[in-house]
Amino acid sequence: MVELSGNIPFLWRLSPESSEGFCMVSMVVPFESEDEEEESRDLTIETSVVSFSSDSSRSEREEMLEWNQDDMSLFLKLVTYHQQGANAPVVESVRVDLTDPEIIDIIHVVAAAGFGTAYASEGILQDSVGRYPPHLCDLGSFAALNTVDGFKRCVVVDMDGEDVVVVLLDEIDVVSIGEYDKLDRHDLLMVKQTDLLHPDFATGLVRPPHATLH
């Protein structure tokens, strides 16, 4: 169990995967041992996120980056939701178990938000305007998407006007549109605010009991 504060820096490690500029993203938490005779041990959490660097020299060597404010804000919001529910206020300090699969999944989401490349959603989503009630979201909100492969869960990680970037929490089989075989968990997708539906739509593929169809 770790209490997050300014004393424990979170780091990203970008490890070269290929000569084409792709790097694997890992989270590193450095720990100083209280025993002077014991070596300090860093905790490393591998993610499935791949970062692309257009700078070939950067992609040839390992690089360490500190988490920025956007990383930490998204992490704290998702951890607060996980621990206390959707309506709980975000706090500045939390205690987390970095071996908890739910916390590790949150780290994947934060890594994807910071380093992933968003796919266009053309042909992947079905039109929901007028069919389902819109869902107002902000950064860190959970939502659902009406896709060609059913309702899928996602997390909002960037907003610019009507354009929204989400991290997928479910795989999408998109063979039918002929673009990709599938989109995986933690891939990024560029959508519109009007595409965001209440997250309960993706629970058992049924609409929320209080949602009214138009």
Secondary structure, 3 states (H helix, E strand, C coil): CEECCCCCCCEEEEEECCCCCEEEEEEEEECCCCCCCCCCCEEEEEEEEEEECCCCCHHHCCEEEECCHHHHHHHHHHHHHHHHCCCCCCCCCCEECCCCHHHHHHHHHHHHHHHCCEEECCCCECCCCCCCCCCCCCCCCEEEEEECCEEEEEEEEEEECCEEEEEECCCEECHHHCCCCEECCCCEEEEEHHHCECHHHHCCCCCCCCCCCC
